[in-house]
Amino acid sequence: MRSASETLAEQVREATNAALTDLRSAVAAVAVAPDTTALLEQLREVQRSAVPQLQGIIDTLGDVQDRLSSGRRP
């Protein structure tokens, strides 16, 4: 605290930047890139299961629309 405020501010800035650099290094060391192959396979599985379900919904809605337009109850 006997230092000039400019000197103290510079030391605080240097310490803060050093801490941020250490943090970035630590995060980079533990960060693992996602397995894009596994993610792609999961998306394909969702597509395989969703398409038939959506087609069933579309078919049902078409049937309801046909019944309504013919005056029959759904």
PyMOL commands that place a pseudoatom at each C-alpha (Angstrom):
pseudoatom trace, name=CA, resn=MET, resi=1, chain=A, elem=C, hetatm=0, pos=[0.000, 0.000, 0.000]
pseudoatom trace, name=CA, resn=ARG, resi=2, chain=A, elem=C, hetatm=0, pos=[3.063, 2.247, 0.099]
pseudoatom trace, name=CA, resn=SER, resi=3, chain=A, elem=C, hetatm=0, pos=[3.296, 2.160, -3.675]
pseudoatom trace, name=CA, resn=ALA, resi=4, chain=A, elem=C, hetatm=0, pos=[1.806, 4.795, -5.900]
pseudoatom trace, name=CA, resn=SER, resi=5, chain=A, elem=C, hetatm=0, pos=[-1.763, 4.066, -7.001]
pseudoatom trace, name=CA, resn=GLU, resi=6, chain=A, elem=C, hetatm=0, pos=[-0.596, 3.656, -10.616]
pseudoatom trace, name=CA, resn=THR, resi=7, chain=A, elem=C, hetatm=0, pos=[1.937, 1.018, -9.556]
pseudoatom trace, name=CA, resn=LEU, resi=8, chain=A, elem=C, hetatm=0, pos=[-0.629, -0.799, -7.441]
pseudoatom trace, name=CA, resn=ALA, resi=9, chain=A, elem=C, hetatm=0, pos=[-3.167, -0.705, -10.288]
pseudoatom trace, name=CA, resn=GLU, resi=10, chain=A, elem=C, hetatm=0, pos=[-0.577, -2.135, -12.701]
pseudoatom trace, name=CA, resn=GLN, resi=11, chain=A, elem=C, hetatm=0, pos=[0.227, -4.969, -10.280]
pseudoatom trace, name=CA, resn=VAL, resi=12, chain=A, elem=C, hetatm=0, pos=[-3.474, -5.761, -9.842]
pseudoatom trace, name=CA, resn=ARG, resi=13, chain=A, elem=C, hetatm=0, pos=[-3.898, -5.768, -13.625]
pseudoatom trace, name=CA, resn=GLU, resi=14, chain=A, elem=C, hetatm=0, pos=[-0.942, -8.120, -14.097]
pseudoatom trace, name=CA, resn=ALA, resi=15, chain=A, elem=C, hetatm=0, pos=[-2.197, -10.478, -11.389]
pseudoatom trace, name=CA, resn=THR, resi=16, chain=A, elem=C, hetatm=0, pos=[-5.694, -10.481, -12.891]
pseudoatom trace, name=CA, resn=ASN, resi=17, chain=A, elem=C, hetatm=0, pos=[-4.377, -11.191, -16.389]
pseudoatom trace, name=CA, resn=ALA, resi=18, chain=A, elem=C, hetatm=0, pos=[-2.163, -13.989, -15.049]
pseudoatom trace, name=CA, resn=ALA, resi=19, chain=A, elem=C, hetatm=0, pos=[-5.159, -15.531, -13.260]
pseudoatom trace, name=CA, resn=LEU, resi=20, chain=A, elem=C, hetatm=0, pos=[-7.249, -15.336, -16.451]
pseudoatom trace, name=CA, resn=THR, resi=21, chain=A, elem=C, hetatm=0, pos=[-4.466, -16.962, -18.456]
pseudoatom trace, name=CA, resn=ASP, resi=22, chain=A, elem=C, hetatm=0, pos=[-4.247, -19.774, -15.888]
pseudoatom trace, name=CA, resn=LEU, resi=23, chain=A, elem=C, hetatm=0, pos=[-8.016, -20.226, -15.984]
pseudoatom trace, name=CA, resn=ARG, resi=24, chain=A, elem=C, hetatm=0, pos=[-8.094, -20.364, -19.787]
pseudoatom trace, name=CA, resn=SER, resi=25, chain=A, elem=C, hetatm=0, pos=[-5.311, -22.956, -19.768]
pseudoatom trace, name=CA, resn=ALA, resi=26, chain=A, elem=C, hetatm=0, pos=[-7.125, -25.069, -17.190]
pseudoatom trace, name=CA, resn=VAL, resi=27, chain=A, elem=C, hetatm=0, pos=[-10.400, -24.925, -19.122]
pseudoatom trace, name=CA, resn=ALA, resi=28, chain=A, elem=C, hetatm=0, pos=[-8.661, -25.787, -22.391]
pseudoatom trace, name=CA, resn=ALA, resi=29, chain=A, elem=C, hetatm=0, pos=[-6.972, -28.761, -20.744]
pseudoatom trace, name=CA, resn=VAL, resi=30, chain=A, elem=C, hetatm=0, pos=[-10.251, -30.317, -19.593]
pseudoatom trace, name=CA, resn=ALA, resi=31, chain=A, elem=C, hetatm=0, pos=[-12.472, -29.274, -22.496]
pseudoatom trace, name=CA, resn=VAL, resi=32, chain=A, elem=C, hetatm=0, pos=[-13.126, -32.242, -24.724]
pseudoatom trace, name=CA, resn=ALA, resi=33, chain=A, elem=C, hetatm=0, pos=[-14.459, -31.873, -28.237]
pseudoatom trace, name=CA, resn=PRO, resi=34, chain=A, elem=C, hetatm=0, pos=[-17.793, -33.653, -28.666]
pseudoatom trace, name=CA, resn=ASP, resi=35, chain=A, elem=C, hetatm=0, pos=[-17.848, -36.930, -30.535]
pseudoatom trace, name=CA, resn=THR, resi=36, chain=A, elem=C, hetatm=0, pos=[-19.512, -35.701, -33.703]
pseudoatom trace, name=CA, resn=THR, resi=37, chain=A, elem=C, hetatm=0, pos=[-19.846, -39.242, -35.051]
pseudoatom trace, name=CA, resn=ALA, resi=38, chain=A, elem=C, hetatm=0, pos=[-21.926, -40.278, -32.046]
pseudoatom trace, name=CA, resn=LEU, resi=39, chain=A, elem=C, hetatm=0, pos=[-23.985, -37.089, -32.235]
pseudoatom trace, name=CA, resn=LEU, resi=40, chain=A, elem=C, hetatm=0, pos=[-24.673, -37.649, -35.918]
pseudoatom trace, name=CA, resn=GLU, resi=41, chain=A, elem=C, hetatm=0, pos=[-25.808, -41.210, -35.238]
pseudoatom trace, name=CA, resn=GLN, resi=42, chain=A, elem=C, hetatm=0, pos=[-28.138, -39.998, -32.481]
pseudoatom trace, name=CA, resn=LEU, resi=43, chain=A, elem=C, hetatm=0, pos=[-29.639, -37.450, -34.878]
pseudoatom trace, name=CA, resn=ARG, resi=44, chain=A, elem=C, hetatm=0, pos=[-30.133, -40.144, -37.505]
pseudoatom trace, name=CA, resn=GLU, resi=45, chain=A, elem=C, hetatm=0, pos=[-31.910, -42.324, -34.940]
pseudoatom trace, name=CA, resn=VAL, resi=46, chain=A, elem=C, hetatm=0, pos=[-34.202, -39.438, -34.020]
pseudoatom trace, name=CA, resn=GLN, resi=47, chain=A, elem=C, hetatm=0, pos=[-34.950, -38.939, -37.707]
pseudoatom trace, name=CA, resn=ARG, resi=48, chain=A, elem=C, hetatm=0, pos=[-35.644, -42.657, -38.226]
pseudoatom trace, name=CA, resn=SER, resi=49, chain=A, elem=C, hetatm=0, pos=[-38.120, -42.711, -35.368]
pseudoatom trace, name=CA, resn=ALA, resi=50, chain=A, elem=C, hetatm=0, pos=[-39.672, -39.287, -35.936]
pseudoatom trace, name=CA, resn=VAL, resi=51, chain=A, elem=C, hetatm=0, pos=[-40.490, -39.589, -39.633]
pseudoatom trace, name=CA, resn=PRO, resi=52, chain=A, elem=C, hetatm=0, pos=[-42.959, -42.493, -39.272]
pseudoatom trace, name=CA, resn=GLN, resi=53, chain=A, elem=C, hetatm=0, pos=[-44.565, -40.844, -36.253]
pseudoatom trace, name=CA, resn=LEU, resi=54, chain=A, elem=C, hetatm=0, pos=[-44.987, -37.562, -38.087]
pseudoatom trace, name=CA, resn=GLN, resi=55, chain=A, elem=C, hetatm=0, pos=[-46.371, -39.360, -41.124]
pseudoatom trace, name=CA, resn=GLY, resi=56, chain=A, elem=C, hetatm=0, pos=[-48.942, -41.034, -38.874]
pseudoatom trace, name=CA, resn=ILE, resi=57, chain=A, elem=C, hetatm=0, pos=[-49.975, -37.654, -37.461]
pseudoatom trace, name=CA, resn=ILE, resi=58, chain=A, elem=C, hetatm=0, pos=[-50.270, -36.188, -40.951]
pseudoatom trace, name=CA, resn=ASP, resi=59, chain=A, elem=C, hetatm=0, pos=[-52.377, -39.155, -42.092]
pseudoatom trace, name=CA, resn=THR, resi=60, chain=A, elem=C, hetatm=0, pos=[-54.676, -38.821, -39.071]
pseudoatom trace, name=CA, resn=LEU, resi=61, chain=A, elem=C, hetatm=0, pos=[-55.100, -35.087, -39.644]
pseudoatom trace, name=CA, resn=GLY, resi=62, chain=A, elem=C, hetatm=0, pos=[-55.901, -35.759, -43.288]
pseudoatom trace, name=CA, resn=ASP, resi=63, chain=A, elem=C, hetatm=0, pos=[-58.556, -38.305, -42.272]
pseudoatom trace, name=CA, resn=VAL, resi=64, chain=A, elem=C, hetatm=0, pos=[-60.104, -35.822, -39.807]
pseudoatom trace, name=CA, resn=GLN, resi=65, chain=A, elem=C, hetatm=0, pos=[-60.109, -33.110, -42.454]
pseudoatom trace, name=CA, resn=ASP, resi=66, chain=A, elem=C, hetatm=0, pos=[-61.797, -35.456, -44.951]
pseudoatom trace, name=CA, resn=ARG, resi=67, chain=A, elem=C, hetatm=0, pos=[-64.436, -36.405, -42.395]
pseudoatom trace, name=CA, resn=LEU, resi=68, chain=A, elem=C, hetatm=0, pos=[-65.118, -32.780, -41.506]
pseudoatom trace, name=CA, resn=SER, resi=69, chain=A, elem=C, hetatm=0, pos=[-65.410, -31.735, -45.132]
pseudoatom trace, name=CA, resn=SER, resi=70, chain=A, elem=C, hetatm=0, pos=[-67.862, -34.572, -45.822]
pseudoatom trace, name=CA, resn=GLY, resi=71, chain=A, elem=C, hetatm=0, pos=[-69.982, -33.607, -42.809]
pseudoatom trace, name=CA, resn=ARG, resi=72, chain=A, elem=C, hetatm=0, pos=[-69.138, -36.687, -40.787]
pseudoatom trace, name=CA, resn=ARG, resi=73, chain=A, elem=C, hetatm=0, pos=[-67.951, -36.458, -37.223]
pseudoatom trace, name=CA, resn=PRO, resi=74, chain=A, elem=C, hetatm=0, pos=[-64.186, -36.946, -36.706]
for i in range(1, 74): cmd.bond("trace and resi %d" % i, "trace and resi %d" % (i + 1))
show_as sticks, trace
zoom trace
